[in-house]
Amino acid sequence: DIGYAKLAFLPAHVGLYSSFVPPLVYAMMGSSRDIAIGPVAVVSLLLGTLLQEEIDPVKSPYEYSRLAFTATFFAGITQAMLGFFRLGFIIEFLSHAAIVGFMAGAAVTIALQQLKGFLGIKKFTKKSDIISVMESVWGNVHHGWNYQTILIGASFLAFLLTTKYIAKKNKKLFWVSAIAPLISVVISTFCVYITRADKQGVAIVKDIKQGINPPSFHLIYWSGPYLAKGFRIGVVAGMVALTEAIAIGRTFAAMKDYQIDGNKEMVALGTMNIVGSMTSCYVATGSFSRSAVNYVAGCKTAVSNVVMAIVVMLTLLLITPLFKYTPNAILASIIINAVVSLVDYETAYLIWKVDKMDFVALLGAFFGVVFASVEYGLLIAVAISLGKILLQVTRPRTALLGNLPRTTIYRNVEQYPEAAKVPGVMIVRVDSAIYFTNSNYVKERILRWLRDEEDQQQEQKLSKTEFLIVELSPVTDIDTSGIHALEELLKALEKRKIQLILANPGPAVIQKLRSAKFTELIGDDKIFLSVGDAVKKFAPKSALNV
């Protein structure tokens, strides 16, 4: 919590506040039994990046905190409204591939940001892209690095990674990895205290404000220019936080075989952040690493969040002074160790093998975050995901069908090379609803296939096509543009003296065709239950061969 607060350029105690009130609210309202609530790396980075573009956290820490609470309030409003109006489908516009790329890019960016604390650099860039960070790191190599800090950071990072490896190899030893950060903090704090390494340039946390969350309702910007800025930042942070929480909730619900109510989750997360913004918290959401520890430890209900909140409350009330000598390097090591698991290279490789377009979305999101910024990476991820949807909507799959030998089954000739074309009949299947976005493409694609077929028939001196059968079973819906395209297709076929036949139109499609009087235009005798029935009537010789 302390480390993530620093990642968002907020005081350390705000991180602890955000693991006290929000979990209590979620425990009362949420539907997931396993999700653990608190600050997370990606949202902290995103919030810190966007907030510092508006206010300098070093020069104006008070105003910066006010804007953070304002953004948290609007993040909560966004999440709650999406759930209340059942608009959760909006977050589905971020594809799985885009999320994998975005998370991996964010992990790299977060790890790079930790180099300031890990290397003990005092003057560090405010930009998050890899080029600016590397310039800042290597620009300080001769006079800015603190080698005592590096020794502390590297030693404990090696320890943390080792415990993570042990826990991965032996699931029963999960507690070793779970308790390792706390052990690291205790040991490193003790070492700094007894050696007074802070006098040698080792940066420490210093004083953490003692006591539970003070009210912050009066600190939220209710007017002025920062109101709109807080709204913009809050909407973006709220959507990312929501995407992460819902994904985590669904993952653990599937593992334990129960259902979560997506809209209820959104309202719970939103209410939690609205209350949090009024009690000195910044955006909290479901944490995968916390939830994983929660799950393996054997939690059964959301009461685990209450237990966690009580522990944080006791920390705030009793032991925050003990963190005074905690070195920043150990916080950097803990965060680097935490974000390593966000780079899911196995899933990335699987996406590459399965769908190259999805992999492009993954790379776009990854490089956008690493080389530009978190918000640009997010925009690229959404843009590529939407672009893929538009491409699929405007260019639906269509297939030429042939007859499987000794059956009445008709399948794609590319998928089944043994499927034989029926002489004098061309059979086409449209694998999508026909709307204004794709109706012209579907018509042109069918006519292009027809032209190719006619050219082939002339070359090989085969019998001409007399019937075009359009298999409509995958077509779930059609609009007026789609019906108009069918009318134009009918006219084009009549000029070629080819009869149009429809096979197996669904209830929604046939109802609209009848309402538009297209069935009267084509004739009820040209609409069949299956392709086999149509072939049997119009190409009986071919049907007999079957």
VOGU-3710 file (C-alpha; in Angstrom, 3 decimals, decimal comma):
1> digyaklafl> 0,000/0,000/0,000  2,792/2,407/0,914  4,645/1,592/-2,310  1,580/1,995/-4,529  0,766/5,348/-2,915  4,269/6,530/-3,813  3,703/5,254/-7,355  0,691/7,598/-7,518  2,846/10,416/-5,980  0,603/10,482/-2,902
11> pahvglyssf> 1,631/10,415/0,798  2,341/6,921/2,145  -0,566/6,995/4,614  -3,087/7,510/1,768  -2,165/4,031/0,509  -2,998/2,587/3,920  -6,244/4,588/4,107  -7,237/3,034/0,776  -6,949/-0,454/2,246  -9,106/0,366/5,253
21> vpplvyammg> -12,415/1,961/4,189  -12,947/0,573/0,624  -12,629/-3,131/1,644  -15,254/-2,609/4,370  -17,719/-1,073/1,885  -17,064/-3,806/-0,682  -17,557/-6,573/1,906  -21,104/-5,303/2,479  -22,049/-4,835/-1,193  -19,878/-7,014/-3,466
31> ssrdiaigpv> -20,777/-10,438/-4,852  -17,277/-11,931/-5,170  -16,122/-14,118/-2,279  -12,437/-14,042/-3,198  -11,550/-10,586/-4,498  -9,277/-8,560/-2,179  -9,672/-4,780/-2,370  -6,991/-2,101/-2,205  -4,638/0,059/-4,300  -3,129/-1,684/-7,341
41> avvslllgtl> -0,033/-0,987/-9,412  -1,616/-0,237/-12,800  -4,271/2,169/-11,494  -1,705/3,878/-9,225  0,614/4,421/-12,184  -2,234/5,665/-14,398  -3,517/8,041/-11,728  -0,027/9,354/-10,948  0,734/9,924/-14,643  -2,510/11,799/-15,330
51> lqeeidpvks> -2,543/13,828/-12,099  1,000/15,122/-12,370  0,237/16,469/-15,844  -2,143/18,900/-14,111  -0,465/19,619/-10,745  3,136/19,161/-9,569  2,981/16,772/-6,557  6,251/18,183/-5,134  5,436/21,897/-5,393  1,704/21,637/-4,593
61> pyeysrlaft> 1,098/18,401/-2,609  -2,119/19,713/-1,004  -3,754/20,631/-4,328  -2,459/17,380/-5,831  -4,165/15,320/-3,093  -7,390/17,293/-3,600  -7,362/16,479/-7,325  -6,670/12,795/-6,502  -9,744/12,675/-4,237  -11,810/14,450/-6,926
71> atffagitqa> -10,703/11,895/-9,545  -11,514/9,058/-7,111  -15,005/10,468/-6,572  -15,712/10,577/-10,302  -14,137/7,125/-10,803  -16,699/5,833/-8,296  -19,565/7,719/-9,966  -18,551/6,245/-13,357  -18,417/2,690/-11,997  -21,700/2,968/-10,078
81> mlgffrlgfi> -23,561/4,510/-13,037  -22,336/1,783/-15,409  -23,696/-0,816/-13,007  -26,947/1,006/-12,222  -27,843/1,522/-15,892  -26,529/-1,960/-16,837  -23,903/-0,577/-19,203  -21,179/-3,013/-18,194  -20,814/-4,164/-21,795  -18,786/-0,972/-22,426
91> ieflshaaiv> -15,751/-2,446/-20,657  -15,920/-5,434/-23,027  -14,535/-3,153/-25,764  -11,117/-3,862/-24,268  -10,327/-7,274/-25,734  -8,465/-9,922/-23,735  -5,411/-9,503/-25,992  -5,404/-5,721/-25,507  -5,615/-6,163/-21,714  -2,690/-8,639/-21,739
101> gfmagaavti> -0,592/-6,147/-23,752  -1,654/-3,181/-21,633  -0,864/-4,996/-18,368  2,547/-6,125/-19,640  3,369/-2,596/-20,832  2,209/-1,153/-17,506  4,373/-3,708/-15,649  7,476/-2,628/-17,605  6,653/1,058/-17,051  6,041/0,534/-13,314
111> alqqlkgflg> 9,312/-1,384/-12,958  11,173/1,428/-14,780  9,580/4,034/-12,493  10,913/2,095/-9,481  14,492/2,626/-10,664  14,400/6,014/-8,919  14,014/4,367/-5,498  15,977/1,230/-6,435  19,079/3,199/-7,531  18,675/6,077/-5,077
121> ikkftkksdi> 18,345/8,740/-7,785  17,133/12,118/-6,493  16,543/13,976/-9,765  14,334/11,723/-11,881  12,175/12,384/-14,940  8,441/12,923/-14,490  7,756/11,207/-17,816  6,882/7,509/-17,890  8,069/6,455/-21,379  11,078/4,131/-21,558
131> isvmesvwgn> 13,327/6,560/-23,473  12,916/9,406/-20,939  13,410/7,015/-18,017  16,564/5,469/-19,513  18,005/8,916/-20,241  17,325/9,891/-16,622  18,877/6,656/-15,283  22,053/6,767/-17,354  22,365/10,534/-16,984  22,786/10,004/-13,224
141> vhhgwnyqti> 25,097/6,978/-13,412  28,284/8,784/-12,315  26,998/11,028/-9,551  23,322/10,168/-8,917  23,342/6,469/-8,006  23,600/5,482/-4,342  25,368/2,146/-3,985  24,129/1,391/-0,460  20,586/1,830/-1,794  21,339/-0,461/-4,750
151> ligasflafl> 22,741/-3,131/-2,378  19,574/-3,036/-0,234  17,254/-3,086/-3,255  19,073/-5,834/-5,177  19,490/-8,105/-2,111  15,841/-8,019/-1,149  14,599/-8,208/-4,751  16,600/-11,435/-5,132  15,050/-12,697/-1,872  11,510/-11,807/-3,015
161> lttkyiakkn> 11,938/-13,438/-6,430  13,375/-16,574/-4,798  10,392/-16,897/-2,443  8,028/-16,371/-5,375  9,787/-19,183/-7,272  9,546/-21,494/-4,230  5,815/-20,759/-3,856  5,240/-21,384/-7,569  6,964/-24,761/-7,392  5,229/-25,868/-4,191
171> kklfwvsaia> 1,685/-24,530/-3,733  1,670/-25,497/-0,052  4,456/-22,968/0,555  2,398/-20,047/-0,777  2,765/-18,330/2,610  6,531/-18,008/2,068  5,962/-15,672/-0,885  3,022/-13,942/0,823  4,962/-13,033/3,955  8,258/-12,226/2,181
181> plisvvistf> 7,476/-8,494/1,589  6,684/-7,961/5,283  9,870/-9,763/6,332  11,845/-7,640/3,839  10,379/-4,415/5,236  11,107/-5,417/8,858  14,693/-6,538/8,205  15,611/-3,645/5,893  14,074/-1,076/8,269  16,018/-2,566/11,213
191> cvyitradkq> 19,273/-2,585/9,200  18,878/1,052/8,156  18,038/2,063/11,714  21,049/0,411/13,363  23,529/1,478/10,658  21,913/4,929/10,170  22,274/4,379/6,407  19,900/7,307/5,897  22,859/9,527/6,823  24,767/7,959/3,894
201> gvaivkdikq> 22,157/9,019/1,331  19,755/6,050/1,567  16,280/7,530/1,048  13,720/6,476/3,664  9,937/6,715/3,999  10,228/9,097/6,992  7,117/9,866/9,032  3,803/8,214/8,154  0,784/10,018/9,549  -0,699/8,086/12,469
211> ginppsfhli> -4,457/7,571/12,908  -7,375/6,412/10,779  -8,832/8,154/7,735  -9,838/11,796/8,214  -12,862/13,063/6,213  -12,037/14,591/2,811  -15,459/15,598/1,476  -14,464/19,277/1,772  -11,247/18,636/-0,194  -12,983/17,454/-3,384
221> ywsgpylakg> -13,113/20,129/-6,099  -16,829/20,882/-6,534  -16,200/23,826/-8,870  -13,454/25,514/-10,876  -11,153/24,191/-13,624  -9,990/21,173/-11,596  -13,546/19,808/-11,446  -13,506/18,959/-15,178  -9,927/17,660/-14,973  -10,828/15,455/-12,022
231> frigvvagmv> -13,843/14,139/-13,947  -11,732/13,250/-17,004  -9,024/11,501/-14,972  -11,627/9,749/-12,823  -13,528/8,307/-15,785  -10,325/6,824/-17,286  -9,037/5,477/-13,946  -12,491/4,149/-13,035  -12,827/2,218/-16,290  -9,372/0,633/-15,972
241> alteaiaigr> -9,997/-0,239/-12,308  -13,367/-1,735/-13,220  -11,895/-3,835/-16,041  -9,248/-5,260/-13,707  -11,687/-5,976/-10,853  -14,303/-7,676/-13,052  -11,621/-9,808/-14,757  -10,240/-10,906/-11,359  -13,721/-11,579/-9,965  -14,676/-13,722/-12,952
251> tfaamkdyqi> -11,400/-15,666/-12,779  -11,853/-16,716/-9,154  -15,608/-17,274/-9,553  -14,856/-19,721/-12,382  -12,246/-21,510/-10,248  -14,757/-21,983/-7,406  -17,750/-22,571/-9,675  -20,044/-19,721/-8,646  -21,489/-16,697/-10,442  -20,814/-13,016/-9,827
261> dgnkemvalg> -23,316/-10,323/-10,748  -21,383/-7,923/-13,035  -23,742/-4,984/-12,522  -23,832/-5,509/-8,755  -20,029/-5,590/-8,745  -19,881/-2,261/-10,588  -22,267/-0,606/-8,134  -20,261/-2,028/-5,200  -16,914/-0,857/-6,594  -18,372/2,548/-7,450
271> tmnivgsmts> -19,924/3,060/-4,003  -16,667/1,947/-2,424  -14,674/4,597/-4,313  -17,269/7,334/-3,723  -17,080/6,669/0,042  -13,296/6,344/-0,268  -12,969/9,754/-1,924  -14,704/11,272/1,103  -12,416/9,474/3,568  -8,990/10,393/2,146
281> cyvatgsfsr> -8,617/7,336/-0,132  -7,592/7,144/-3,768  -8,930/4,711/-6,389  -9,055/1,158/-5,013  -10,003/-1,974/-6,930  -9,514/-5,736/-6,950  -5,868/-6,757/-6,678  -4,843/-9,976/-8,420  -1,842/-10,661/-6,152  -3,846/-10,013/-2,962
291> savnyvagck> -6,789/-12,034/-4,268  -4,469/-14,926/-5,158  -3,063/-14,966/-1,613  -6,633/-14,701/-0,294  -7,741/-17,647/-2,436  -4,795/-19,916/-1,587  -5,095/-19,049/2,122  -8,594/-20,548/2,005  -10,938/-17,568/2,212  -14,629/-18,472/1,861
301> tavsnvvmai> -16,424/-15,111/1,949  -15,828/-11,359/1,548  -15,277/-11,188/5,339  -11,587/-11,670/4,482  -11,699/-8,013/3,343  -13,012/-7,023/6,778  -10,132/-8,890/8,468  -7,634/-7,160/6,184  -9,206/-3,748/6,889  -8,972/-4,358/10,661
311> vvmltlllit> -5,261/-5,246/10,340  -4,656/-2,039/8,352  -6,627/-0,036/10,942  -4,435/-1,436/13,751  -1,362/-0,588/11,669  -2,555/3,012/11,236  -3,348/3,371/14,931  -0,348/1,622/16,475  2,692/0,886/14,310  3,074/3,538/11,572
321> plfkytpnai> 5,976/5,216/13,484  7,960/1,972/13,007  8,009/2,573/9,240  10,042/5,759/9,595  13,348/4,126/8,628  11,937/1,886/5,885  14,154/2,466/2,818  12,436/3,481/-0,438  14,558/0,831/-2,161  12,658/-1,973/-0,413
331> lasiiinavv> 9,340/-0,508/-1,562  10,728/-0,391/-5,107  11,826/-4,038/-4,826  8,384/-5,114/-3,530  6,615/-3,349/-6,435  9,004/-4,761/-9,065  8,447/-8,235/-7,607  4,668/-7,688/-7,669  4,476/-6,484/-11,284  6,676/-9,237/-12,734
341> slvdyetayl> 3,625/-11,522/-12,796  1,715/-8,985/-14,923  3,909/-9,916/-17,903  2,033/-12,984/-19,143  4,353/-14,160/-21,917  2,699/-17,607/-22,137  -0,682/-16,064/-22,967  1,009/-13,660/-25,408  2,579/-16,606/-27,252  -0,775/-18,420/-27,334
351> iwkvdkmdfv> -2,473/-15,299/-28,773  0,241/-15,133/-31,465  -0,422/-18,737/-32,448  -4,215/-18,422/-32,447  -5,026/-14,963/-33,840  -2,493/-12,613/-35,459  -4,920/-9,671/-35,356  -5,317/-10,116/-31,603  -1,526/-10,161/-31,321  -1,354/-6,825/-33,168
361> allgaffgvv> -3,766/-5,404/-30,536  -1,521/-6,830/-27,792  1,628/-5,279/-29,296  -0,106/-1,951/-29,924  -1,185/-1,683/-26,295  2,234/-2,837/-25,008  4,364/-0,470/-27,108  1,883/2,378/-26,601  2,341/2,153/-22,823  6,107/1,562/-22,896
371> fasveyglli> 7,113/4,159/-25,521  4,409/6,815/-25,022  2,344/6,772/-21,844  -0,289/4,759/-20,024  -3,200/6,751/-21,469  -1,863/6,442/-25,028  -1,425/2,711/-24,542  -5,008/2,530/-23,314  -6,260/4,534/-26,305  -4,333/2,316/-28,737
381> avaislgkil> -5,721/-0,807/-27,038  -9,303/0,462/-27,338  -8,767/1,728/-30,915  -7,342/-1,593/-32,141  -10,073/-3,569/-30,340  -12,773/-1,390/-31,940  -10,991/-1,588/-35,294  -11,081/-5,380/-35,125  -14,828/-5,309/-34,347  -15,481/-2,936/-37,257
391> lqvtrprtal> -13,418/-5,089/-39,606  -15,376/-8,187/-38,640  -18,707/-6,364/-38,891  -17,990/-4,775/-42,276  -16,210/-7,821/-43,748  -18,174/-10,872/-42,574  -17,059/-14,356/-43,531  -18,783/-15,979/-46,474  -18,220/-19,483/-47,810  -18,849/-21,585/-50,915
401> lgnlprttiy> -20,546/-24,855/-49,985  -20,223/-28,268/-51,537  -21,841/-31,644/-50,937  -20,084/-34,205/-48,760  -20,097/-37,526/-50,701  -22,961/-39,964/-49,913  -24,709/-37,428/-47,607  -27,195/-34,576/-47,839  -24,795/-32,355/-45,876  -23,287/-29,211/-47,456
411> rnveqypeaa> -20,093/-27,734/-46,048  -17,380/-25,148/-46,801  -15,294/-26,421/-49,729  -12,131/-24,831/-48,257  -12,564/-26,638/-44,946  -13,664/-29,909/-46,593  -11,764/-30,421/-49,884  -13,764/-33,601/-50,546  -17,011/-31,557/-50,671  -18,157/-31,517/-54,321
421> kvpgvmivrv> -19,827/-28,561/-56,041  -23,271/-29,279/-57,468  -23,354/-28,821/-61,280  -25,467/-25,832/-62,340  -25,893/-24,703/-58,707  -23,781/-22,298/-56,677  -24,300/-22,473/-52,886  -23,109/-19,589/-50,698  -23,303/-19,263/-46,908  -23,234/-15,873/-45,150
431> dsaiyftnsn> -21,755/-16,192/-41,646  -23,056/-12,978/-40,105  -26,104/-10,770/-39,622  -26,643/-8,556/-42,693  -26,720/-4,875/-41,750  -26,057/-1,553/-43,480  -22,364/-1,885/-42,527  -21,825/-5,064/-44,549  -24,815/-5,511/-46,900  -23,034/-4,081/-49,946
441> yvkerilrwl> -19,916/-6,182/-49,213  -22,013/-9,385/-48,978  -23,761/-8,630/-52,298  -20,469/-7,782/-54,069  -18,735/-10,856/-52,635  -21,478/-13,170/-53,910  -21,420/-11,545/-57,378  -17,612/-11,793/-57,496  -17,811/-15,503/-56,715  -20,435/-15,854/-59,423
451> rdeedqqqeq> -18,176/-14,120/-61,982  -15,233/-16,334/-60,997  -17,474/-19,393/-61,341  -18,693/-18,291/-64,784  -15,100/-17,710/-65,977  -14,153/-21,178/-64,780  -17,177/-22,717/-66,504  -16,232/-21,095/-69,837  -12,643/-22,295/-69,599  -13,600/-25,863/-68,687
461> klsktefliv> -16,786/-25,867/-70,827  -18,980/-26,843/-67,900  -22,725/-26,347/-67,566  -23,730/-22,810/-66,667  -24,992/-21,820/-63,219  -28,777/-21,738/-63,170  -29,419/-21,456/-59,437  -27,824/-19,491/-56,611  -28,688/-20,866/-53,154  -27,925/-18,541/-50,249
471> elspvtdidt> -27,699/-20,433/-46,942  -29,024/-18,043/-44,266  -28,951/-20,165/-41,089  -26,012/-18,184/-39,552  -27,749/-14,861/-40,393  -29,370/-13,920/-37,083  -30,808/-10,603/-38,274  -31,185/-8,341/-41,302  -32,052/-4,644/-41,663  -33,585/-2,630/-44,514
481> sgihaleell> -30,144/-2,102/-46,106  -29,628/-5,868/-46,093  -33,040/-6,452/-47,727  -32,239/-3,776/-50,319  -28,941/-5,563/-51,071  -30,861/-8,833/-51,600  -33,214/-7,016/-53,996  -30,236/-5,686/-55,981  -28,702/-9,176/-55,977  -31,995/-10,572/-57,320
491> kalekrkiql> -32,015/-8,020/-60,173  -28,374/-8,785/-61,040  -29,150/-12,519/-61,113  -32,266/-12,043/-63,285  -30,076/-10,348/-65,923  -27,903/-13,468/-65,911  -31,007/-15,707/-65,973  -30,064/-17,221/-62,616  -32,716/-17,985/-59,988  -32,153/-16,879/-56,375
501> ilanpgpavi> -33,081/-19,401/-53,667  -32,926/-18,863/-49,900  -32,268/-21,728/-47,493  -33,150/-21,847/-43,797  -33,712/-18,159/-42,923  -34,189/-17,629/-39,171  -37,439/-16,337/-37,614  -36,276/-12,698/-37,354  -34,985/-12,738/-40,930  -38,062/-14,358/-42,549
511> qklrsakfte> -40,390/-12,020/-40,645  -38,565/-8,954/-41,971  -38,403/-10,377/-45,505  -42,170/-10,880/-45,403  -42,797/-7,397/-43,988  -40,713/-5,914/-46,814  -42,623/-8,143/-49,312  -39,341/-9,633/-50,523  -40,862/-13,113/-50,223  -43,525/-12,064/-52,738
521> ligddkifls> -40,795/-10,740/-55,029  -38,753/-13,925/-54,952  -41,707/-16,333/-54,516  -42,494/-18,576/-51,551  -41,471/-21,584/-53,638  -37,879/-20,267/-53,584  -37,516/-20,473/-49,781  -36,499/-23,832/-48,311  -35,861/-25,404/-44,932  -32,414/-26,648/-45,945
531> vgdavkkfap> -29,884/-26,554/-48,772  -30,512/-30,256/-49,345  -34,239/-29,644/-49,984  -33,443/-26,847/-52,444  -30,938/-28,993/-54,367  -33,395/-31,906/-54,408  -36,009/-29,728/-56,140  -33,868/-27,682/-58,540  -31,060/-30,139/-59,269  -32,736/-33,547/-58,882
541> ksalnv> -30,042/-35,410/-60,830  -27,371/-34,198/-58,400  -29,611/-35,102/-55,469  -30,047/-38,630/-56,850  -26,271/-39,014/-57,083  -26,116/-38,244/-53,355
//
